[in-house]
Amino acid sequence: MLAILSAGIAPGLALLSFFYLKDEYETEPISMVLKTFIFGALLVLPIMFIQYVLQEENLLHSPFVEAFVSTSFLEEFFKWFILFFTVYQHIEFDEHYDGIVYGVSVSLGFATVENIFYLFANGLESAIGRAILPVSSHALFGVIMGYYLGKAKFSKGHEKIKWTLYSIGTPFLLHGIYDYIIITMDNWIFIIIPFMIYLWWLGLRKVKQAKKVFIA
């Protein structure tokens, strides 16, 4: 049990530390970051319940609906909801990169608990694959969500609305594509690896852009 808990928690904490330490100027309070992480973790059970109901009621009629509605929309919307209504207006959210820190935190809170459940059900042999794919993909969706929320936070008028929509729409689209590849393709590993490389490139590019805003 201890081995499973350790394997389930370690990737999330490692990725959270990585993105947290990228904030070289005004690091966020650890208590606030952990609180956001816990909020993300608490999302797992209600989302799993909704997904179970959708499945039992036979509302998932196609792989597209399963990927983009049951998984991507539900998970990204609730993560975005937490960010927007608990962090976005907070006094500690005072620079562009903060959106990335909190976006990663809420996403990895969710991914960590989901990962623990999966490892308990399927065993430790899947731990490395889970760390490389689902856990890191959630972190990168969080980077992108937080990046655009950061842009919205410090914009006005139509620009604020545009970036707010990007903050939910972009991770929703990317997450849906990720799940659709895995659900529908027999040899999905050959597609998901280049897709993950693209996600890492995009995520690290957003990190660099957010840090440039502070310097400017």
N, C-alpha and C positions, 0 to 999 in steps of 0.2 A: 504493500500500500504506500509506504514512504517513497519507494522508488518511482511509482506512478505519479504521485503528487509532485515530486521533484522534477521529473521529466515533463510534466504538464505545465509547471509554473516557470521553469528556467528559460524557455525561449521568449516568453512574453516579457519577463523582467529584463532579459538581455537586450531585446529590441527597444524597450522603453528607456533603458539606460543610454543606449546608443543615441537615440533622438533627443533625449533630455540633455545630454552632454554636448550636443551640437549647438545648444543655446549658449554662446560664449559671452554674452553681454549682461543680460539680467535674467538669471535662471529663476524659474518659477518656484514658489514654495512647495517643498516636498509634500506637505499636508494636503495642499490643493490638488496636486497631481495624483496622489494616492486616493483622494476622495473621488476624483473623476474615474480612476481605474475601478474603484469599487462600484460606482454607478453603472459602469459598463458590465461588470461581472453580474450585477443584479438583473440585467436585462435578459440573461440566458433563459431562465425558467419561463417567464411569460412568452417569450418568442417561441420557445420550443413547444409550449402549450398551443399557441395559435397555429403553428405549423402542423402539429398533430391533428388538430380539429380540421384544418383544410384537407389533410390527407384522408382522414376518416370519412369526411363528407363528400369525398370524391370530387373536390373542386380543382384538383390539379390535373387538368385534362391533357396537358402537353408538357414536354420538357421545357419549352419556352416559358410557360406559366410557372413551372416549378423553379426555374433558374431566376427569372426576373421578378416574380411576385412573391412566392413563398420564401425564397431565400434573400435575394438581393434587396428588394424593396423593404421588406420587414426589418431586416437587420440594419441596413443603412439609415432608414428613416428613424428608427428608435435611437440609434447612436447620435444622429444629427439632432434629434429632439432634446436629448440630454445636453448636448453641447450648447444648443441655442438658448435653452431656457434655464440652464444652471451656471454656465461659464461665460457665455457671450457678453453679458452685462456686468460681469464681475470686475471689480477694480483691478484685480491682478492681470486681467487681459488687457495689457497696455502696450503691446507691440505685435507686429505682424507674425513673428515666429511663434508667439504664444499659442496661436490657433493650431499650429502643427503639434506642439507639445500636448495640448489637451485632446486634439483629435486622435493622436496615437494612443494616449492614455485610455480613453474610453473604448477605443477599438480593441486594444490589447486586454483590457479587463474582460470584455466579452469573449475574445478569442481564447484566453487562458482557461476560463471555466469550461467553455465548449471543448477545449483540448483535453482537459482532465476527464470529463465525461467520456470522451471518445476512447481515451487510453484505458479507462476502467472497463469499457465494453469490448475493446479489441486487442488489448495487450501492448506491452512496451515495444514490440518489434516495429510498430508504426510510428514511433516517437520522432525519428529523424525526418521522415517524410512529412509528418504533420508540422514540424518546426519550419521546414523549408517552404512548404506550400501554404496551407491554410493560415497559420499564425502570422507568417511574414506578409501574406497578402492582406490580411486585416490591418496590419500596421501601416501598409502602404495606402490602403483606402483611407485610413485615418489621416495620413499625411496630406493627401489631396483634399479631403474634406476640410481639414483645419487650415490649409493654405488659403482656400477660397473664403472661408469664414473670416480669416485674418484680413483679406482684402476688403470684404464687406464691412468689417468693423471700422475701418479707417477710410471708407468712401462715403459719398453722399448721394442722395437722390436716386436717379435711375441706375447709377453704377452700383450702389449698395444693393438694390434689388437684383441686378444682374448677377453679382458675385454670390449673393445668398442662394440664388437658384443653382448656380454652378456648384455650390458647396454640397448640395444634396444630389443634383443630377449627375455629376461626373463620377463620384464613387458608386452610385447606383448602376450606371451603365457599365463601368469596368467590372464591378462585382458580378453583374448579370452575365457578362461575357465569360468571365472566369468559370462560373458554375455551368454555363451552357456547354462550354468545351468539355468539361469533365463528365457531364451527364450524357451527352449525345455521341461522343467520339470513342470508338474502341481503342484506338492508339492515341489517347488524349495526351499522354506524357510528351509526345513529340511536338505538340502544339503548346502545351502549358508551359514548357521550359522557356521558349522564346517569349511567350507572353509575360512570364515572371521577370525575365530580363528587362523587358520593356517597362514593366511596373517599377522596377528598381531604378531604372534610368529616369523615369518620369518623377518618381518620388524624390530622389536625390536632387534633381533639377529644381523642384519646388522648394526644397530646403535651401538651396543656394540662392534662389530668387528672393525668398523671404528674408534671409540674412542680409542681402544687398539693400533691401528697403530700410533696414535699421541703420546701416552704414551711411546711406544717402541722407 
